[in-house]
């Protein structure tokens, strides 16, 4: 594992969060974003996409190729949904 990834305090803190809590929290934000009126829901979806993009960039060196491709596809779909809600 690259040193910069292993020593990142944010990633170390995120690693201690139970996986179920992280998934349910993300799902709750997604549901709220879908239920909010258009400009606000789109902004929340963009915030989720930005968080996913940050994690993607930080963890890119340690992810297998299949995981990288799946994450890029999910990020693209989430960004497209957010932009659709905004405009």
Steps between C-alpha positions, in 0.01 A plus 500: 500500500644842408613709796283802421185284505599314817586820687197704395314585825164537325527153345607352832196654666269381219644149533377488861140581401292180480424411139126474563496851651685643199266330251184602686624857541577528129166343412319747728674794331409359160132462596489853642662636183243324283210630710619861518382751240712526187777750570561380857489132416742555214741684728489220755561243226796708381635504857471120511678478164777727625550282807509188285745665262728593790498142628559371149806721453647417840449123476577463127848345546375217724185403306488215246413591141145361523424707809641811339278456194188442710569807713554717193169378353314571827662844525401579141138391556474694825643815340264466203203463735610804699543715189163385370338608826677837489416593142 
